[in-house]
Amino acid sequence: MHRLNNLLFCLAFYNENSLNIKSVLNRFKFLKPVEGRGLVHKISLNKKKINIIDESYNANPDTMLQSIKNLENIKVKNNKKIIILGTMNELGNNSYTIHYKLLQQLDATIFKFVILCGEFFELSVKNLNPNNEFIHFKNTNKIMQFLEEKVHNNDIILIKCSNSTKINKFAKTLLKQVSI
């Protein structure tokens, strides 16, 4: 759905600026998701087949919420939806407040596990009285160990973070697992 929204934005932009809309319409079918920007991977982790939604290249408050809503709207039966969030970089003096507000908004949804990494999430979750199970890890090895113990076949994991964070590097490592 978010790709459709992006396409509609492009069409509106072209229309508003009197650009040739046909150039977008003729090419959009060739657009494919790219690494770190929504590409879905099927991997094997501890002999369990899981789905990874890789949003690990870039993050800001709007794209974090958009990705979370997209995951929330995916219908699954008897499977878990797990979120792994890393720090949003380059937010300036409001970094803590923005991370805290995101967790408040996220807490209005229901996910089996919300895994957090980064100092702003660590501070934020300490000041929150959450409904969800927020789990903060400082170490990505602990995240991997947690996943190996907790995931089941066909679980879905969303990884969302800014580039050059621990979670971005973790996503790249996780995606090196055996692809299905």
C-alpha positions in Angstrom: 0.0 0.0 0.0 2.8 2.4 0.8 4.3 1.9 -2.7 0.9 2.8 -4.1 0.9 6.0 -2.0 4.3 6.8 -3.3 3.2 6.3 -6.9 0.2 8.5 -6.3 2.4 11.2 -4.9 4.6 11.0 -8.0 1.6 11.2 -10.3 0.2 14.2 -8.4 3.6 15.9 -8.5 3.9 15.3 -12.3 0.3 16.5 -12.8 0.8 19.7 -10.7 4.0 20.6 -12.5 2.5 19.8 -16.0 5.1 17.0 -16.6 4.4 14.0 -18.8 2.6 11.5 -16.6 3.0 8.8 -19.2 6.7 8.6 -18.4 5.8 7.5 -14.9 3.0 5.2 -15.9 5.2 3.5 -18.5 8.0 2.8 -16.1 6.5 2.2 -12.7 6.0 -1.5 -13.4 9.7 -1.9 -13.7 10.4 -0.4 -10.2 11.5 -2.9 -7.7 12.2 -2.6 -4.0 15.8 -2.1 -3.1 18.0 -3.3 -0.3 17.1 -1.6 3.0 14.0 0.1 1.6 11.2 -2.5 2.0 12.5 -5.5 0.3 11.1 -8.7 1.7 13.4 -11.6 2.3 12.6 -15.2 3.2 15.4 -16.7 5.3 16.1 -19.7 7.5 17.0 -19.0 11.1 17.7 -22.0 13.2 15.9 -24.2 10.6 12.8 -22.0 10.9 11.6 -20.2 7.8 10.9 -16.5 8.5 10.1 -13.4 6.6 12.2 -10.2 7.0 10.9 -6.8 5.9 14.1 -4.9 5.5 13.6 -1.2 6.1 17.1 -0.8 7.6 18.5 1.9 5.3 16.8 5.1 6.5 14.4 6.1 9.3 12.6 9.2 10.4 9.5 9.6 12.6 7.1 9.5 9.6 8.7 6.4 7.9 8.9 4.6 11.2 5.2 5.0 11.8 4.4 4.2 8.1 6.4 0.9 8.4 4.8 0.0 11.7 1.3 0.6 10.3 2.1 -1.4 7.2 3.2 -4.4 9.3 0.2 -4.0 11.5 -2.1 -4.3 8.4 -0.5 -7.6 7.3 -2.8 -10.4 8.1 -1.2 -13.5 9.5 -2.6 -16.7 11.1 -0.8 -18.2 14.1 2.4 -16.3 13.5 4.1 -13.5 15.3 4.9 -10.1 14.0 8.2 -8.8 15.5 9.6 -5.3 15.2 13.2 -4.5 15.6 13.8 -0.7 15.8 17.2 1.1 15.8 18.0 4.7 16.4 16.7 7.4 14.1 19.8 9.5 13.4 20.1 13.2 12.7 17.1 14.4 14.7 19.0 17.1 16.7 18.1 18.3 20.1 14.7 16.6 19.9 16.0 13.1 19.5 14.8 11.8 22.9 11.4 13.4 22.6 10.9 12.0 19.1 11.9 8.5 20.1 9.7 8.6 23.2 6.6 9.8 21.2 7.2 7.1 18.6 7.1 4.5 21.4 3.9 6.0 22.8 2.3 5.7 19.3 3.7 2.2 18.9 2.3 1.2 22.2 -1.2 1.8 20.9 -0.7 -1.2 18.5 -0.2 -4.9 19.5 2.8 -6.8 18.5 4.3 -9.9 20.1 7.8 -8.4 20.6 9.2 -4.9 20.0 12.9 -5.1 20.1 14.8 -1.8 20.6 18.4 -0.8 20.2 20.0 2.6 20.8 20.4 5.0 23.6 17.3 7.2 22.8 15.1 4.1 22.9 16.8 2.9 26.1 16.0 6.2 27.8 12.5 6.4 26.3 11.4 2.9 27.3 12.5 3.5 30.9 10.1 6.4 31.1 7.1 4.6 29.5 4.6 2.3 31.1 4.0 0.1 28.1 1.2 -2.2 27.1 3.5 -4.0 24.7 6.5 -6.0 25.6 9.4 -3.6 24.7 12.8 -5.3 25.0 15.9 -3.2 24.8 19.2 -4.7 23.9 22.6 -2.9 23.8 24.2 -5.8 22.0 23.1 -7.2 18.6 24.4 -10.7 19.6 21.7 -10.7 22.3 19.1 -9.8 19.6 20.2 -12.7 17.5 20.1 -15.1 20.5 16.6 -13.8 21.3 15.4 -14.4 17.8 16.9 -17.8 17.6 15.0 -18.8 20.7 11.7 -17.0 20.0 10.9 -17.1 16.3 8.8 -19.8 14.6 8.1 -20.7 11.0 6.5 -18.0 9.0 7.0 -15.2 11.6 7.4 -11.8 10.2 10.2 -9.5 11.4 10.3 -5.8 10.5 13.7 -4.1 10.8 13.6 -0.3 10.8 16.5 2.0 11.6 18.8 4.7 10.2 21.8 3.8 8.2 25.1 3.5 10.1 23.4 2.1 13.3 24.0 -1.2 15.1 20.6 -2.4 13.8 21.5 -1.6 10.2 24.6 -3.7 10.5 22.6 -6.4 12.2 20.1 -6.5 9.4 22.9 -7.0 6.9 24.2 -9.9 9.0 20.8 -11.4 9.5 20.1 -11.3 5.8 23.2 -13.4 5.1 21.4 -16.3 6.7 20.4 -19.0 4.3 17.9 -17.5 1.8 14.9 -19.7 0.9 
